[in-house]
Amino acid sequence: MKVYVCDICGWEYDEAKGDPDLGIAPGTKFEDLPEDFECPLCGVGKDSFSEK
């Protein structure tokens, strides 16, 4: 499992943990998030994330 970091604000998405607050189950791969997924802190899209 990988961790992805928002290039703009530094928010991290950990695939192993998911994000229950956003309704994302643990084990959900970043690539499987909806195409319209946005950073919950700053609102940028998936293309503004980098693998940690």
ModelCIF file with pLDDT and N, C-alpha, C, O atoms, coordinates in Angstrom:
data_MODEL
#
_entry.id   MODEL 
#
_entity.id                         1 
_entity.type                       polymer 
_entity.pdbx_number_of_molecules   1 
#
_entity_poly.entity_id                      1 
_entity_poly.type                           'polypeptide(L)' 
_entity_poly.nstd_linkage                   no 
_entity_poly.nstd_monomer                   no 
_entity_poly.pdbx_seq_one_letter_code       MKVYVCDICGWEYDEAKGDPDLGIAPGTKFEDLPEDFECPLCGVGKDSFSEK 
_entity_poly.pdbx_seq_one_letter_code_can   MKVYVCDICGWEYDEAKGDPDLGIAPGTKFEDLPEDFECPLCGVGKDSFSEK 
_entity_poly.pdbx_strand_id                 A 
#
loop_
_entity_poly_seq.entity_id 
_entity_poly_seq.num 
_entity_poly_seq.mon_id 
_entity_poly_seq.hetero 
1 1  MET n 
1 2  LYS n 
1 3  VAL n 
1 4  TYR n 
1 5  VAL n 
1 6  CYS n 
1 7  ASP n 
1 8  ILE n 
1 9  CYS n 
1 10 GLY n 
1 11 TRP n 
1 12 GLU n 
1 13 TYR n 
1 14 ASP n 
1 15 GLU n 
1 16 ALA n 
1 17 LYS n 
1 18 GLY n 
1 19 ASP n 
1 20 PRO n 
1 21 ASP n 
1 22 LEU n 
1 23 GLY n 
1 24 ILE n 
1 25 ALA n 
1 26 PRO n 
1 27 GLY n 
1 28 THR n 
1 29 LYS n 
1 30 PHE n 
1 31 GLU n 
1 32 ASP n 
1 33 LEU n 
1 34 PRO n 
1 35 GLU n 
1 36 ASP n 
1 37 PHE n 
1 38 GLU n 
1 39 CYS n 
1 40 PRO n 
1 41 LEU n 
1 42 CYS n 
1 43 GLY n 
1 44 VAL n 
1 45 GLY n 
1 46 LYS n 
1 47 ASP n 
1 48 SER n 
1 49 PHE n 
1 50 SER n 
1 51 GLU n 
1 52 LYS n 
#
_struct_asym.id          A 
_struct_asym.entity_id   1 
#
loop_
_ma_qa_metric.id 
_ma_qa_metric.mode 
_ma_qa_metric.name 
_ma_qa_metric.software_group_id 
_ma_qa_metric.type 
1 global pLDDT . pLDDT 
2 local  pLDDT . pLDDT 
#
_ma_qa_metric_global.metric_id      1 
_ma_qa_metric_global.metric_value   97.33 
_ma_qa_metric_global.model_id       1 
_ma_qa_metric_global.ordinal_id     1 
#
loop_
_ma_qa_metric_local.label_asym_id 
_ma_qa_metric_local.label_comp_id 
_ma_qa_metric_local.label_seq_id 
_ma_qa_metric_local.metric_id 
_ma_qa_metric_local.metric_value 
_ma_qa_metric_local.model_id 
_ma_qa_metric_local.ordinal_id 
A MET 1  2 96.00 1 1  
A LYS 2  2 98.00 1 2  
A VAL 3  2 98.00 1 3  
A TYR 4  2 98.00 1 4  
A VAL 5  2 98.00 1 5  
A CYS 6  2 98.00 1 6  
A ASP 7  2 98.00 1 7  
A ILE 8  2 98.00 1 8  
A CYS 9  2 98.00 1 9  
A GLY 10 2 98.00 1 10 
A TRP 11 2 98.00 1 11 
A GLU 12 2 98.00 1 12 
A TYR 13 2 98.00 1 13 
A ASP 14 2 98.00 1 14 
A GLU 15 2 98.00 1 15 
A ALA 16 2 98.00 1 16 
A LYS 17 2 98.00 1 17 
A GLY 18 2 98.00 1 18 
A ASP 19 2 96.00 1 19 
A PRO 20 2 95.00 1 20 
A ASP 21 2 93.00 1 21 
A LEU 22 2 94.00 1 22 
A GLY 23 2 96.00 1 23 
A ILE 24 2 97.00 1 24 
A ALA 25 2 98.00 1 25 
A PRO 26 2 98.00 1 26 
A GLY 27 2 98.00 1 27 
A THR 28 2 98.00 1 28 
A LYS 29 2 98.00 1 29 
A PHE 30 2 98.00 1 30 
A GLU 31 2 97.00 1 31 
A ASP 32 2 98.00 1 32 
A LEU 33 2 98.00 1 33 
A PRO 34 2 95.00 1 34 
A GLU 35 2 95.00 1 35 
A ASP 36 2 96.00 1 36 
A PHE 37 2 97.00 1 37 
A GLU 38 2 97.00 1 38 
A CYS 39 2 98.00 1 39 
A PRO 40 2 97.00 1 40 
A LEU 41 2 97.00 1 41 
A CYS 42 2 98.00 1 42 
A GLY 43 2 98.00 1 43 
A VAL 44 2 98.00 1 44 
A GLY 45 2 98.00 1 45 
A LYS 46 2 98.00 1 46 
A ASP 47 2 97.00 1 47 
A SER 48 2 98.00 1 48 
A PHE 49 2 98.00 1 49 
A SER 50 2 98.00 1 50 
A GLU 51 2 98.00 1 51 
A LYS 52 2 96.00 1 52 
#
loop_
_atom_site.group_PDB 
_atom_site.id 
_atom_site.type_symbol 
_atom_site.label_atom_id 
_atom_site.label_alt_id 
_atom_site.label_comp_id 
_atom_site.label_asym_id 
_atom_site.label_entity_id 
_atom_site.label_seq_id 
_atom_site.pdbx_PDB_ins_code 
_atom_site.Cartn_x 
_atom_site.Cartn_y 
_atom_site.Cartn_z 
_atom_site.occupancy 
_atom_site.B_iso_or_equiv 
_atom_site.pdbx_formal_charge 
_atom_site.auth_seq_id 
_atom_site.auth_comp_id 
_atom_site.auth_asym_id 
_atom_site.auth_atom_id 
_atom_site.pdbx_PDB_model_num 
ATOM 1   N N  . MET A 1 1  ? 0.843   -1.181 0.000   1.00 96.00 ? 1  MET A N  1 
ATOM 2   C CA . MET A 1 1  ? 0.000   0.000  0.000   1.00 96.00 ? 1  MET A CA 1 
ATOM 3   C C  . MET A 1 1  ? 0.887   1.243  0.000   1.00 96.00 ? 1  MET A C  1 
ATOM 4   O O  . MET A 1 1  ? 1.965   1.252  0.594   1.00 96.00 ? 1  MET A O  1 
ATOM 5   N N  . LYS A 1 2  ? 0.422   2.277  -0.667  1.00 98.00 ? 2  LYS A N  1 
ATOM 6   C CA . LYS A 1 2  ? 1.206   3.491  -0.842  1.00 98.00 ? 2  LYS A CA 1 
ATOM 7   C C  . LYS A 1 2  ? 0.549   4.676  -0.137  1.00 98.00 ? 2  LYS A C  1 
ATOM 8   O O  . LYS A 1 2  ? -0.613  4.622  0.264   1.00 98.00 ? 2  LYS A O  1 
ATOM 9   N N  . VAL A 1 3  ? 1.322   5.734  0.000   1.00 98.00 ? 3  VAL A N  1 
ATOM 10  C CA . VAL A 1 3  ? 0.830   6.990  0.550   1.00 98.00 ? 3  VAL A CA 1 
ATOM 11  C C  . VAL A 1 3  ? 1.024   8.057  -0.521  1.00 98.00 ? 3  VAL A C  1 
ATOM 12  O O  . VAL A 1 3  ? 2.083   8.146  -1.143  1.00 98.00 ? 3  VAL A O  1 
ATOM 13  N N  . TYR A 1 4  ? -0.001  8.854  -0.725  1.00 98.00 ? 4  TYR A N  1 
ATOM 14  C CA . TYR A 1 4  ? 0.058   9.944  -1.692  1.00 98.00 ? 4  TYR A CA 1 
ATOM 15  C C  . TYR A 1 4  ? -0.081  11.268 -0.960  1.00 98.00 ? 4  TYR A C  1 
ATOM 16  O O  . TYR A 1 4  ? -0.854  11.385 -0.009  1.00 98.00 ? 4  TYR A O  1 
ATOM 17  N N  . VAL A 1 5  ? 0.683   12.277 -1.415  1.00 98.00 ? 5  VAL A N  1 
ATOM 18  C CA . VAL A 1 5  ? 0.718   13.573 -0.751  1.00 98.00 ? 5  VAL A CA 1 
ATOM 19  C C  . VAL A 1 5  ? 0.265   14.656 -1.722  1.00 98.00 ? 5  VAL A C  1 
ATOM 20  O O  . VAL A 1 5  ? 0.683   14.696 -2.879  1.00 98.00 ? 5  VAL A O  1 
ATOM 21  N N  . CYS A 1 6  ? -0.603  15.537 -1.219  1.00 98.00 ? 6  CYS A N  1 
ATOM 22  C CA . CYS A 1 6  ? -1.032  16.684 -2.020  1.00 98.00 ? 6  CYS A CA 1 
ATOM 23  C C  . CYS A 1 6  ? 0.160   17.608 -2.210  1.00 98.00 ? 6  CYS A C  1 
ATOM 24  O O  . CYS A 1 6  ? 0.796   18.023 -1.241  1.00 98.00 ? 6  CYS A O  1 
ATOM 25  N N  . ASP A 1 7  ? 0.461   17.930 -3.474  1.00 98.00 ? 7  ASP A N  1 
ATOM 26  C CA . ASP A 1 7  ? 1.599   18.789 -3.797  1.00 98.00 ? 7  ASP A CA 1 
ATOM 27  C C  . ASP A 1 7  ? 1.376   20.234 -3.335  1.00 98.00 ? 7  ASP A C  1 
ATOM 28  O O  . ASP A 1 7  ? 2.333   20.994 -3.189  1.00 98.00 ? 7  ASP A O  1 
ATOM 29  N N  . ILE A 1 8  ? 0.132   20.604 -3.110  1.00 98.00 ? 8  ILE A N  1 
ATOM 30  C CA . ILE A 1 8  ? -0.194  21.985 -2.759  1.00 98.00 ? 8  ILE A CA 1 
ATOM 31  C C  . ILE A 1 8  ? -0.156  22.213 -1.246  1.00 98.00 ? 8  ILE A C  1 
ATOM 32  O O  . ILE A 1 8  ? 0.478   23.157 -0.775  1.00 98.00 ? 8  ILE A O  1 
ATOM 33  N N  . CYS A 1 9  ? -0.842  21.341 -0.480  1.00 98.00 ? 9  CYS A N  1 
ATOM 34  C CA . CYS A 1 9  ? -0.970  21.606 0.951   1.00 98.00 ? 9  CYS A CA 1 
ATOM 35  C C  . CYS A 1 9  ? -0.339  20.546 1.858   1.00 98.00 ? 9  CYS A C  1 
ATOM 36  O O  . CYS A 1 9  ? -0.212  20.763 3.063   1.00 98.00 ? 9  CYS A O  1 
ATOM 37  N N  . GLY A 1 10 ? 0.056   19.400 1.288   1.00 98.00 ? 10 GLY A N  1 
ATOM 38  C CA . GLY A 1 10 ? 0.720   18.378 2.090   1.00 98.00 ? 10 GLY A CA 1 
ATOM 39  C C  . GLY A 1 10 ? -0.197  17.348 2.732   1.00 98.00 ? 10 GLY A C  1 
ATOM 40  O O  . GLY A 1 10 ? 0.282   16.477 3.458   1.00 98.00 ? 10 GLY A O  1 
ATOM 41  N N  . TRP A 1 11 ? -1.517  17.423 2.484   1.00 98.00 ? 11 TRP A N  1 
ATOM 42  C CA . TRP A 1 11 ? -2.436  16.421 3.018   1.00 98.00 ? 11 TRP A CA 1 
ATOM 43  C C  . TRP A 1 11 ? -2.064  15.054 2.452   1.00 98.00 ? 11 TRP A C  1 
ATOM 44  O O  . TRP A 1 11 ? -1.722  14.935 1.275   1.00 98.00 ? 11 TRP A O  1 
ATOM 45  N N  . GLU A 1 12 ? -2.131  14.029 3.290   1.00 98.00 ? 12 GLU A N  1 
ATOM 46  C CA . GLU A 1 12 ? -1.723  12.690 2.862   1.00 98.00 ? 12 GLU A CA 1 
ATOM 47  C C  . GLU A 1 12 ? -2.898  11.735 2.790   1.00 98.00 ? 12 GLU A C  1 
ATOM 48  O O  . GLU A 1 12 ? -3.767  11.719 3.661   1.00 98.00 ? 12 GLU A O  1 
ATOM 49  N N  . TYR A 1 13 ? -2.904  10.934 1.724   1.00 98.00 ? 13 TYR A N  1 
ATOM 50  C CA . TYR A 1 13 ? -3.867  9.838  1.588   1.00 98.00 ? 13 TYR A CA 1 
ATOM 51  C C  . TYR A 1 13 ? -3.095  8.534  1.702   1.00 98.00 ? 13 TYR A C  1 
ATOM 52  O O  . TYR A 1 13 ? -2.243  8.230  0.867   1.00 98.00 ? 13 TYR A O  1 
ATOM 53  N N  . ASP A 1 14 ? -3.400  7.767  2.745   1.00 98.00 ? 14 ASP A N  1 
ATOM 54  C CA . ASP A 1 14 ? -2.753  6.480  2.994   1.00 98.00 ? 14 ASP A CA 1 
ATOM 55  C C  . ASP A 1 14 ? -3.714  5.383  2.548   1.00 98.00 ? 14 ASP A C  1 
ATOM 56  O O  . ASP A 1 14 ? -4.783  5.210  3.133   1.00 98.00 ? 14 ASP A O  1 
ATOM 57  N N  . GLU A 1 15 ? -3.323  4.635  1.496   1.00 98.00 ? 15 GLU A N  1 
ATOM 58  C CA . GLU A 1 15 ? -4.202  3.592  0.961   1.00 98.00 ? 15 GLU A CA 1 
ATOM 59  C C  . GLU A 1 15 ? -4.580  2.566  2.025   1.00 98.00 ? 15 GLU A C  1 
ATOM 60  O O  . GLU A 1 15 ? -5.707  2.071  2.026   1.00 98.00 ? 15 GLU A O  1 
ATOM 61  N N  . ALA A 1 16 ? -3.664  2.241  2.924   1.00 98.00 ? 16 ALA A N  1 
ATOM 62  C CA . ALA A 1 16 ? -3.934  1.235  3.951   1.00 98.00 ? 16 ALA A CA 1 
ATOM 63  C C  . ALA A 1 16 ? -5.026  1.693  4.914   1.00 98.00 ? 16 ALA A C  1 
ATOM 64  O O  . ALA A 1 16 ? -5.812  0.882  5.405   1.00 98.00 ? 16 ALA A O  1 
ATOM 65  N N  . LYS A 1 17 ? -5.069  3.002  5.180   1.00 98.00 ? 17 LYS A N  1 
ATOM 66  C CA . LYS A 1 17 ? -6.036  3.548  6.140   1.00 98.00 ? 17 LYS A CA 1 
ATOM 67  C C  . LYS A 1 17 ? -7.321  4.025  5.480   1.00 98.00 ? 17 LYS A C  1 
ATOM 68  O O  . LYS A 1 17 ? -8.365  4.083  6.130   1.00 98.00 ? 17 LYS A O  1 
ATOM 69  N N  . GLY A 1 18 ? -7.259  4.368  4.192   1.00 98.00 ? 18 GLY A N  1 
ATOM 70  C CA . GLY A 1 18 ? -8.409  4.978  3.547   1.00 98.00 ? 18 GLY A CA 1 
ATOM 71  C C  . GLY A 1 18 ? -8.697  6.309  4.209   1.00 98.00 ? 18 GLY A C  1 
ATOM 72  O O  . GLY A 1 18 ? -7.785  6.958  4.722   1.00 98.00 ? 18 GLY A O  1 
ATOM 73  N N  . ASP A 1 19 ? -9.953  6.723  4.204   1.00 96.00 ? 19 ASP A N  1 
ATOM 74  C CA . ASP A 1 19 ? -10.352 7.932  4.924   1.00 96.00 ? 19 ASP A CA 1 
ATOM 75  C C  . ASP A 1 19 ? -11.819 7.802  5.304   1.00 96.00 ? 19 ASP A C  1 
ATOM 76  O O  . ASP A 1 19 ? -12.703 8.241  4.568   1.00 96.00 ? 19 ASP A O  1 
ATOM 77  N N  . PRO A 1 20 ? -12.071 7.189  6.468   1.00 95.00 ? 20 PRO A N  1 
ATOM 78  C CA . PRO A 1 20 ? -13.463 6.972  6.899   1.00 95.00 ? 20 PRO A CA 1 
ATOM 79  C C  . PRO A 1 20 ? -14.295 8.252  6.928   1.00 95.00 ? 20 PRO A C  1 
ATOM 80  O O  . PRO A 1 20 ? -15.498 8.207  6.671   1.00 95.00 ? 20 PRO A O  1 
ATOM 81  N N  . ASP A 1 21 ? -13.670 9.399  7.239   1.00 93.00 ? 21 ASP A N  1 
ATOM 82  C CA . ASP A 1 21 ? -14.401 10.666 7.276   1.00 93.00 ? 21 ASP A CA 1 
ATOM 83  C C  . ASP A 1 21 ? -14.951 11.039 5.899   1.00 93.00 ? 21 ASP A C  1 
ATOM 84  O O  . ASP A 1 21 ? -15.952 11.746 5.789   1.00 93.00 ? 21 ASP A O  1 
ATOM 85  N N  . LEU A 1 22 ? -14.283 10.554 4.854   1.00 94.00 ? 22 LEU A N  1 
ATOM 86  C CA . LEU A 1 22 ? -14.716 10.833 3.480   1.00 94.00 ? 22 LEU A CA 1 
ATOM 87  C C  . LEU A 1 22 ? -15.474 9.655  2.874   1.00 94.00 ? 22 LEU A C  1 
ATOM 88  O O  . LEU A 1 22 ? -15.861 9.696  1.707   1.00 94.00 ? 22 LEU A O  1 
ATOM 89  N N  . GLY A 1 23 ? -15.685 8.599  3.674   1.00 96.00 ? 23 GLY A N  1 
ATOM 90  C CA . GLY A 1 23 ? -16.386 7.417  3.185   1.00 96.00 ? 23 GLY A CA 1 
ATOM 91  C C  . GLY A 1 23 ? -15.525 6.513  2.326   1.00 96.00 ? 23 GLY A C  1 
ATOM 92  O O  . GLY A 1 23 ? -16.045 5.747  1.514   1.00 96.00 ? 23 GLY A O  1 
ATOM 93  N N  . ILE A 1 24 ? -14.206 6.595  2.495   1.00 97.00 ? 24 ILE A N  1 
ATOM 94  C CA . ILE A 1 24 ? -13.276 5.782  1.710   1.00 97.00 ? 24 ILE A CA 1 
ATOM 95  C C  . ILE A 1 24 ? -12.762 4.653  2.599   1.00 97.00 ? 24 ILE A C  1 
ATOM 96  O O  . ILE A 1 24 ? -12.118 4.898  3.619   1.00 97.00 ? 24 ILE A O  1 
ATOM 97  N N  . ALA A 1 25 ? -13.049 3.426  2.207   1.00 98.00 ? 25 ALA A N  1 
ATOM 98  C CA . ALA A 1 25 ? -12.702 2.256  3.013   1.00 98.00 ? 25 ALA A CA 1 
ATOM 99  C C  . ALA A 1 25 ? -11.197 2.008  3.050   1.00 98.00 ? 25 ALA A C  1 
ATOM 100 O O  . ALA A 1 25 ? -10.500 2.280  2.072   1.00 98.00 ? 25 ALA A O  1 
ATOM 101 N N  . PRO A 1 26 ? -10.687 1.491  4.179   1.00 98.00 ? 26 PRO A N  1 
ATOM 102 C CA . PRO A 1 26 ? -9.276  1.095  4.241   1.00 98.00 ? 26 PRO A CA 1 
ATOM 103 C C  . PRO A 1 26 ? -8.958  0.127  3.106   1.00 98.00 ? 26 PRO A C  1 
ATOM 104 O O  . PRO A 1 26 ? -9.774  -0.728 2.761   1.00 98.00 ? 26 PRO A O  1 
ATOM 105 N N  . GLY A 1 27 ? -7.780  0.268  2.538   1.00 98.00 ? 27 GLY A N  1 
ATOM 106 C CA . GLY A 1 27 ? -7.362  -0.601 1.442   1.00 98.00 ? 27 GLY A CA 1 
ATOM 107 C C  . GLY A 1 27 ? -7.738  -0.089 0.064   1.00 98.00 ? 27 GLY A C  1 
ATOM 108 O O  . GLY A 1 27 ? -7.444  -0.740 -0.938  1.00 98.00 ? 27 GLY A O  1 
ATOM 109 N N  . THR A 1 28 ? -8.390  1.078  -0.003  1.00 98.00 ? 28 THR A N  1 
ATOM 110 C CA . THR A 1 28 ? -8.777  1.648  -1.301  1.00 98.00 ? 28 THR A CA 1 
ATOM 111 C C  . THR A 1 28 ? -7.561  2.302  -1.949  1.00 98.00 ? 28 THR A C  1 
ATOM 112 O O  . THR A 1 28 ? -6.977  3.236  -1.400  1.00 98.00 ? 28 THR A O  1 
ATOM 113 N N  . LYS A 1 29 ? -7.192  1.803  -3.112  1.00 98.00 ? 29 LYS A N  1 
ATOM 114 C CA . LYS A 1 29 ? -6.036  2.341  -3.835  1.00 98.00 ? 29 LYS A CA 1 
ATOM 115 C C  . LYS A 1 29 ? -6.353  3.738  -4.363  1.00 98.00 ? 29 LYS A C  1 
ATOM 116 O O  . LYS A 1 29 ? -7.492  4.048  -4.713  1.00 98.00 ? 29 LYS A O  1 
ATOM 117 N N  . PHE A 1 30 ? -5.314  4.570  -4.408  1.00 98.00 ? 30 PHE A N  1 
ATOM 118 C CA . PHE A 1 30 ? -5.477  5.941  -4.905  1.00 98.00 ? 30 PHE A CA 1 
ATOM 119 C C  . PHE A 1 30 ? -6.063  5.930  -6.311  1.00 98.00 ? 30 PHE A C  1 
ATOM 120 O O  . PHE A 1 30 ? -6.930  6.742  -6.636  1.00 98.00 ? 30 PHE A O  1 
ATOM 121 N N  . GLU A 1 31 ? -5.592  5.018  -7.135  1.00 97.00 ? 31 GLU A N  1 
ATOM 122 C CA . GLU A 1 31 ? -6.069  4.947  -8.526  1.00 97.00 ? 31 GLU A CA 1 
ATOM 123 C C  . GLU A 1 31 ? -7.545  4.574  -8.613  1.00 97.00 ? 31 GLU A C  1 
ATOM 124 O O  . GLU A 1 31 ? -8.193  4.825  -9.630  1.00 97.00 ? 31 GLU A O  1 
ATOM 125 N N  . ASP A 1 32 ? -8.083  3.969  -7.538  1.00 98.00 ? 32 ASP A N  1 
ATOM 126 C CA . ASP A 1 32 ? -9.492  3.584  -7.524  1.00 98.00 ? 32 ASP A CA 1 
ATOM 127 C C  . ASP A 1 32 ? -10.416 4.661  -6.962  1.00 98.00 ? 32 ASP A C  1 
ATOM 128 O O  . ASP A 1 32 ? -11.636 4.496  -6.961  1.00 98.00 ? 32 ASP A O  1 
ATOM 129 N N  . LEU A 1 33 ? -9.838  5.767  -6.483  1.00 98.00 ? 33 LEU A N  1 
ATOM 130 C CA . LEU A 1 33 ? -10.672 6.882  -6.039  1.00 98.00 ? 33 LEU A CA 1 
ATOM 131 C C  . LEU A 1 33 ? -11.364 7.472  -7.265  1.00 98.00 ? 33 LEU A C  1 
ATOM 132 O O  . LEU A 1 33 ? -10.838 7.389  -8.374  1.00 98.00 ? 33 LEU A O  1 
ATOM 133 N N  . PRO A 1 34 ? -12.538 8.064  -7.072  1.00 95.00 ? 34 PRO A N  1 
ATOM 134 C CA . PRO A 1 34 ? -13.248 8.648  -8.226  1.00 95.00 ? 34 PRO A CA 1 
ATOM 135 C C  . PRO A 1 34 ? -12.389 9.680  -8.945  1.00 95.00 ? 34 PRO A C  1 
ATOM 136 O O  . PRO A 1 34 ? -11.555 10.340 -8.325  1.00 95.00 ? 34 PRO A O  1 
ATOM 137 N N  . GLU A 1 35 ? -12.591 9.816  -10.241 1.00 95.00 ? 35 GLU A N  1 
ATOM 138 C CA . GLU A 1 35 ? -11.819 10.777 -11.035 1.00 95.00 ? 35 GLU A CA 1 
ATOM 139 C C  . GLU A 1 35 ? -12.024 12.204 -10.538 1.00 95.00 ? 35 GLU A C  1 
ATOM 140 O O  . GLU A 1 35 ? -11.156 13.059 -10.719 1.00 95.00 ? 35 GLU A O  1 
ATOM 141 N N  . ASP A 1 36 ? -13.187 12.465 -9.904  1.00 96.00 ? 36 ASP A N  1 
ATOM 142 C CA . ASP A 1 36 ? -13.462 13.815 -9.427  1.00 96.00 ? 36 ASP A CA 1 
ATOM 143 C C  . ASP A 1 36 ? -13.040 14.015 -7.962  1.00 96.00 ? 36 ASP A C  1 
ATOM 144 O O  . ASP A 1 36 ? -13.434 14.996 -7.330  1.00 96.00 ? 36 ASP A O  1 
ATOM 145 N N  . PHE A 1 37 ? -12.230 13.074 -7.422  1.00 97.00 ? 37 PHE A N  1 
ATOM 146 C CA . PHE A 1 37 ? -11.733 13.205 -6.059  1.00 97.00 ? 37 PHE A CA 1 
ATOM 147 C C  . PHE A 1 37 ? -10.935 14.495 -5.930  1.00 97.00 ? 37 PHE A C  1 
ATOM 148 O O  . PHE A 1 37 ? -10.139 14.841 -6.803  1.00 97.00 ? 37 PHE A O  1 
ATOM 149 N N  . GLU A 1 38 ? -11.163 15.203 -4.820  1.00 97.00 ? 38 GLU A N  1 
ATOM 150 C CA . GLU A 1 38 ? -10.423 16.438 -4.546  1.00 97.00 ? 38 GLU A CA 1 
ATOM 151 C C  . GLU A 1 38 ? -9.809  16.361 -3.163  1.00 97.00 ? 38 GLU A C  1 
ATOM 152 O O  . GLU A 1 38 ? -10.351 15.710 -2.271  1.00 97.00 ? 38 GLU A O  1 
ATOM 153 N N  . CYS A 1 39 ? -8.692  17.017 -2.986  1.00 98.00 ? 39 CYS A N  1 
ATOM 154 C CA . CYS A 1 39 ? -8.060  17.119 -1.677  1.00 98.00 ? 39 CYS A CA 1 
ATOM 155 C C  . CYS A 1 39 ? -9.065  17.754 -0.722  1.00 98.00 ? 39 CYS A C  1 
ATOM 156 O O  . CYS A 1 39 ? -9.615  18.813 -1.024  1.00 98.00 ? 39 CYS A O  1 
ATOM 157 N N  . PRO A 1 40 ? -9.314  17.119 0.436   1.00 97.00 ? 40 PRO A N  1 
ATOM 158 C CA . PRO A 1 40 ? -10.308 17.680 1.357   1.00 97.00 ? 40 PRO A CA 1 
ATOM 159 C C  . PRO A 1 40 ? -9.862  18.986 2.026   1.00 97.00 ? 40 PRO A C  1 
ATOM 160 O O  . PRO A 1 40 ? -10.688 19.692 2.604   1.00 97.00 ? 40 PRO A O  1 
ATOM 161 N N  . LEU A 1 41 ? -8.591  19.306 1.956   1.00 97.00 ? 41 LEU A N  1 
ATOM 162 C CA . LEU A 1 41 ? -8.122  20.556 2.564   1.00 97.00 ? 41 LEU A CA 1 
ATOM 163 C C  . LEU A 1 41 ? -8.092  21.720 1.593   1.00 97.00 ? 41 LEU A C  1 
ATOM 164 O O  . LEU A 1 41 ? -8.536  22.819 1.925   1.00 97.00 ? 41 LEU A O  1 
ATOM 165 N N  . CYS A 1 42 ? -7.567  21.486 0.386   1.00 98.00 ? 42 CYS A N  1 
ATOM 166 C CA . CYS A 1 42 ? -7.395  22.623 -0.524  1.00 98.00 ? 42 CYS A CA 1 
ATOM 167 C C  . CYS A 1 42 ? -8.173  22.504 -1.834  1.00 98.00 ? 42 CYS A C  1 
ATOM 168 O O  . CYS A 1 42 ? -8.238  23.467 -2.599  1.00 98.00 ? 42 CYS A O  1 
ATOM 169 N N  . GLY A 1 43 ? -8.770  21.327 -2.106  1.00 98.00 ? 43 GLY A N  1 
ATOM 170 C CA . GLY A 1 43 ? -9.667  21.207 -3.251  1.00 98.00 ? 43 GLY A CA 1 
ATOM 171 C C  . GLY A 1 43 ? -9.045  20.900 -4.600  1.00 98.00 ? 43 GLY A C  1 
ATOM 172 O O  . GLY A 1 43 ? -9.747  20.907 -5.611  1.00 98.00 ? 43 GLY A O  1 
ATOM 173 N N  . VAL A 1 44 ? -7.734  20.627 -4.644  1.00 98.00 ? 44 VAL A N  1 
ATOM 174 C CA . VAL A 1 44 ? -7.131  20.295 -5.937  1.00 98.00 ? 44 VAL A CA 1 
ATOM 175 C C  . VAL A 1 44 ? -7.456  18.843 -6.312  1.00 98.00 ? 44 VAL A C  1 
ATOM 176 O O  . VAL A 1 44 ? -7.821  18.039 -5.454  1.00 98.00 ? 44 VAL A O  1 
ATOM 177 N N  . GLY A 1 45 ? -7.322  18.525 -7.582  1.00 98.00 ? 45 GLY A N  1 
ATOM 178 C CA . GLY A 1 45 ? -7.652  17.200 -8.080  1.00 98.00 ? 45 GLY A CA 1 
ATOM 179 C C  . GLY A 1 45 ? -6.534  16.178 -7.905  1.00 98.00 ? 45 GLY A C  1 
ATOM 180 O O  . GLY A 1 45 ? -5.445  16.489 -7.421  1.00 98.00 ? 45 GLY A O  1 
ATOM 181 N N  . LYS A 1 46 ? -6.843  14.945 -8.316  1.00 98.00 ? 46 LYS A N  1 
ATOM 182 C CA . LYS A 1 46 ? -5.902  13.826 -8.167  1.00 98.00 ? 46 LYS A CA 1 
ATOM 183 C C  . LYS A 1 46 ? -4.567  14.069 -8.869  1.00 98.00 ? 46 LYS A C  1 
ATOM 184 O O  . LYS A 1 46 ? -3.540  13.530 -8.457  1.00 98.00 ? 46 LYS A O  1 
ATOM 185 N N  . ASP A 1 47 ? -4.582  14.877 -9.926  1.00 97.00 ? 47 ASP A N  1 
ATOM 186 C CA . ASP A 1 47 ? -3.346  15.129 -10.664 1.00 97.00 ? 47 ASP A CA 1 
ATOM 187 C C  . ASP A 1 47 ? -2.364  15.992 -9.881  1.00 97.00 ? 47 ASP A C  1 
ATOM 188 O O  . ASP A 1 47 ? -1.226  16.183 -10.312 1.00 97.00 ? 47 ASP A O  1 
ATOM 189 N N  . SER A 1 48 ? -2.792  16.514 -8.738  1.00 98.00 ? 48 SER A N  1 
ATOM 190 C CA . SER A 1 48 ? -1.906  17.322 -7.911  1.00 98.00 ? 48 SER A CA 1 
ATOM 191 C C  . SER A 1 48 ? -1.362  16.549 -6.716  1.00 98.00 ? 48 SER A C  1 
ATOM 192 O O  . SER A 1 48 ? -0.919  17.145 -5.735  1.00 98.00 ? 48 SER A O  1 
ATOM 193 N N  . PHE A 1 49 ? -1.394  15.234 -6.799  1.00 98.00 ? 49 PHE A N  1 
ATOM 194 C CA . PHE A 1 49 ? -0.853  14.371 -5.749  1.00 98.00 ? 49 PHE A CA 1 
ATOM 195 C C  . PHE A 1 49 ? 0.366   13.632 -6.274  1.00 98.00 ? 49 PHE A C  1 
ATOM 196 O O  . PHE A 1 49 ? 0.445   13.294 -7.455  1.00 98.00 ? 49 PHE A O  1 
ATOM 197 N N  . SER A 1 50 ? 1.313   13.387 -5.378  1.00 98.00 ? 50 SER A N  1 
ATOM 198 C CA . SER A 1 50 ? 2.506   12.618 -5.716  1.00 98.00 ? 50 SER A CA 1 
ATOM 199 C C  . SER A 1 50 ? 2.657   11.465 -4.737  1.00 98.00 ? 50 SER A C  1 
ATOM 200 O O  . SER A 1 50 ? 2.264   11.564 -3.574  1.00 98.00 ? 50 SER A O  1 
ATOM 201 N N  . GLU A 1 51 ? 3.234   10.363 -5.225  1.00 98.00 ? 51 GLU A N  1 
ATOM 202 C CA . GLU A 1 51 ? 3.506   9.229  -4.356  1.00 98.00 ? 51 GLU A CA 1 
ATOM 203 C C  . GLU A 1 51 ? 4.612   9.605  -3.381  1.00 98.00 ? 51 GLU A C  1 
ATOM 204 O O  . GLU A 1 51 ? 5.620   10.198 -3.765  1.00 98.00 ? 51 GLU A O  1 
ATOM 205 N N  . LYS A 1 52 ? 4.412   9.254  -2.117  1.00 96.00 ? 52 LYS A N  1 
ATOM 206 C CA . LYS A 1 52 ? 5.386   9.603  -1.088  1.00 96.00 ? 52 LYS A CA 1 
ATOM 207 C C  . LYS A 1 52 ? 6.541   8.618  -1.122  1.00 96.00 ? 52 LYS A C  1 
ATOM 208 O O  . LYS A 1 52 ? 7.476   8.735  -0.330  1.00 96.00 ? 52 LYS A O  1 
#
